[in-house]
Amino acid sequence: MPSETLINTWRNTPPGAMPPAGARVAVIVASLGRSEEIGLLLVHLQRQTLLPARIVLSVESARDLPSDIPAGVDIIMGPRSLTAQRNRGLDKVLGDCDIVMFYDDDFVPSDDSLAQIAALFAAHPDIAGATGAVLRDGVKQGGISYRDARIALAAAPAPNPADMRDTDAAYGCNMAFRANAIGATRFDETLPLYAWQEDVDFTGQMLTKGRVVKTSAFSGVHRGVSKGRTPGLKLGYSQIVNPAYLVAKGTMRPRKAVILAMKNMLANHARLLRPEPFIDRAGRARGNWLGLWHLITGRKDPRHALRLG
């Protein structure tokens, strides 16, 4: 856990010069059981050179929140589910912003991220969505400390808006979409819990509205905090069933779904004898086989993960 001295140092250090008033960027954070991570993210949102027009924390209960929430932050409470929590956030901000930014609670954005996002969308009216550069990703490393995340940000290269390429998979920890392109589009609540691949599904829907790009115009560090994540058995099931469901829906290409599912299944089995301490490989492998059996027998309902022990 970072010290109060470290947190206060970053909270009290002034950000760079404010740019001219521009787009209204709303930030939505769906979170569960990570009050400390929310608190750190709020510090960095307060440091943005373009301050967010709205900040919405979509949580299950007050237990998910830090004790010191800045004035003006909207709180929405409701049943847990990443997709449902994000949708409640969208219902709150659409019509009152130009761009919607989704951050994971354990993401640490650079101070100019929102300003760079606003500039990117202004310069490219054909863009419906964008996902920024992830300088370090702790998901595959068992997590990155807050101090190391700050070090990575300090060493980051300057934003490069020219580095931009089309993608069919925005990364949910750090993705932005044009509000008028979102319209009635919502995250698919058939994908439960951590909603594995919900960002790809949402990207697929948004590609009917315009381009979605991966860019180095804005960046940050995804700490990959392990607490609050889906248990191994349920995630393993989702690794097989969710891609098949998205293929049937039309938001994921069949070849990509097969490669994604098999890649995860092979990784889970390859590490069974020497699993990482932060990954339940045995649970994931069992979930993979159950998911595969359900596909063979004609069942493609991701919500079955909710009924697994």
N, C-alpha and C positions, 0 to 999 in steps of 0.2 A: 504494500500500500504506500503511495507517495506521501511524503511528509507534508504537514500543513505549511511549512516554510516554503517548500517547492511550489505548492499550489498557489500560495499567496504571491510569490514572486511573479509567476506568470499572469495572475489576475491583475496585478498592479502595474505591470509593464505596459506602457501605452503602445497601441498598434501604429502602423504607418499612417501616412496622410490620408484623409478621407477623400474618395473620388467624388465627382459631381453626382448629385442624386440621380439614380437610374431605376432599373427594374425593381419591382417588389418581389423579393425572394422569401418564400415561406419554407421553414424547416420542419419536417415531421420526423419524430424519433419514436419508434415503437420499442418498448422495453419491458423486461420482466426480471425482477430480482437483482437489479444492478444499479442501485441507488448511487454508489460511489462513481461508477462510470458515467452516469447521467450528469453528476455534479461536475466532473472534469470536462465533459463535452460543453456544458453550459459556459464554463470559463472561456473556452475557445470561441464559442459563438459570440460572446461579449467582446472579444478581441478582433472580430472581423472588420476589415477596412470598409466593407459595405455591410452594415448591420442588417440582420434578417428583419423583414417586415412582420413576420409572425413566427413564433416558436410553439410547436404543439408537442407535448409529451403524452403519448398514448400508452397507458399502463393498465394493469389489472386492478390495483388497489393502491392506497396511500403507502403501503409498505415498500413499494417499488421506487419511491421518490426520495431524493435527498432532503435534508431538513431546511436548507437555505436556497430556495428557488427565487430568482430575481422577479421583480414585479413585471407584469405583462406577459408572462409565460402561460399559455393555455394548457390546462390539464384535462384529459379525457380518460375516464375509467370505464372498463367493460371487460367481458370475458377474454381470456388469453387466446391468442392466435395471431401470428405475425400479419397474416393477410387482413384479418378483421380489424386489427389495431391500426394498420396503415389506412384502411378504408375509412375508419372513423376520423382519422386525421384529415384525409382528403375532403370529407364532407364538411369539415370545419373551415378549411382555408380556401377552397375553390370559389371563385367569384370575388376574392379579396386579395389576389396576388397574380403575378405574371409568370412566375417560375416556382415549381415545387421541388425542393431538395430533400432527398431521403438520406439520412445518416444512420448507421448503426450506433448504438449507445457507446460502443467501445472504439469508435473512430475518432481520430485526432486530426482535424483539418488544418491546413496552413492558413495563416491569417488573411490571405487575399483570395481564398477560395470562392466566396460568394461574389465578390467583385469580378473575378475572372469568369465565373459562370454567367453573370449578367452580360458581360462584354461578349462572350462567345455567342450567346443566343441573339444578341443585338446584331452581330456581324453576319450571322448565318440564319436568315429567316426560314430556310428549308429544314433546319434541325428541329426535331420534335423532342429529342432526348440526348443526354450525354452522360458518360461515366468517366470519372477522372482517374489519374494515375495513383496507384497504391504503392507508396514508396517502400513499405515493408508490410507483410501480411503475417500476423502471428497465428492464424488458424492452423497452419501446418507445422508450427514450431512450439505449440503448447502455450502460446501467449507471449506478448511483448510488454515489458514494464512501461509505465508512463514516462519514466525518465529516459528510457531508450527511445521511446517514440518521439520525445522532444529533441533528442540528439539527432535522430534521422531527419526531422523537419528542418533543423538548423543547417544540416549538410545538403539539403535538397537543391537540385538545380533550379534555375529561374523558370517560371511558367513558359511553356512553349505552345501557344495557340496554333501554330502551323503544324504541329504534330497531331494529326487528326485522321482517323480512318473509320470507316463504317463497321458496325458490329451488330450482331443479332443477340448479344448477351450483355446488357448492362450489369454491373456488379452492385448488388443491393446495398452494400455498406456505404456507397458513395456515388449516388446517381441522381440526376436532375431531369425534369421534364417540363415542357412548356404547358402552362395551365390550360390554355384554350385547346391544346391538342389532347390533353387528358379527357376533358369533357365528362362524359358518362362512363368512361373506362374505369374499371376497378380491379384490384387484385382478386384473384380467384380463391374464394373461401373454401372451395373443395380441397385445397391444399392446406392441411391442418398443421398445428404446432409450429415448428420452425419453418415450415412451408418450403422445403427444399426445392430449388429451381423456380421459385415464384418470381424472381427478378427476370429470368429468361422468358417466362410466360408473359409478364407485363411488357417486356421489350417487344415480343412478338406481336402483341396487340397494338403497341405504339408505332410499329413499323408501317401500319396501314395509314398513319397520319403524317409521316415524314421520316427523315433520316434519324437514326440513332448512331452516335459516334463514340469512340473511345479516344480520349485526348489527354495531353499533358498540360492543358491550359490550367487545370486545377488539380490539387493533389492532397494527400494526407497519409496517415498511417493507420492501418487496421490492426488494433492490438490483439484481436482474436482471443478475448477472455473466454475461458471455458465454462464458467458458471452460467446456469440458465439455459444450456443447450439441450437439444433433444437427446434422450437416452439412446444407447447404441442399437437396441433391437428395433425401435421405432424408426430411427434414421436409416438403418440398413434396409428396412422395408421400403421406405420412401425413395431410396437410391435406385430401386428397381421399378417400382410402380409409378412414381411421379413422371419420369420421362415417357413411359408408355401412354400415360394419360394425356400428356401435352402433345404427343404425336397425334393421337386421336382427335384432339382439339384443334390441331393445326398450327400451334405456336412453337413447335420444335421439329426439326428435320429428323426423319427416321434414322439416318446414318449417325447423326450426332447423338441421338438417344441411345442407340446400341453401344457406341463407343463409350459414352459417359457411364452407362450402367455397368458394362463389362470392366471398364477401368477401375471403378470403385470396388466391384466384386473381387477382382484379382488382387487389389491392394489389401483388402480386408483379410483374404485368405493367406496371402504371402507373409503377413505380419502376425499370424495367429500365435506362433511359438515365441516371438519376441515383440509383443505389442508395445506401442508407445504408452507411457504412463497416463497420458491425457486422452487416450482414445480407447473405447471399448470395442476392440476388433472382434471379439467372440460374439458379442451382441449384434454387431453390424452384420457379421457373416450369417448368423441365424436369420436375421431379418431379410437379408438378400435372398436366401433360399425360400423363405415363406413368400416373399414378393414374387419370385420366379414361379413358384407353384400356383399362385393366384392368377398370374398372367396366362399360364398354360391352361388353367381351368376356366378362363374367360372372365376373370374378375379384374377390373382396372379402377377400383375405387380407392383413391389415396386416403380417404377418411377411415379406412380400416385400421390405420396406424393408431388411432385413438383407442382402439379396443385391445391393443397389445399390452402385456404386463411390463 
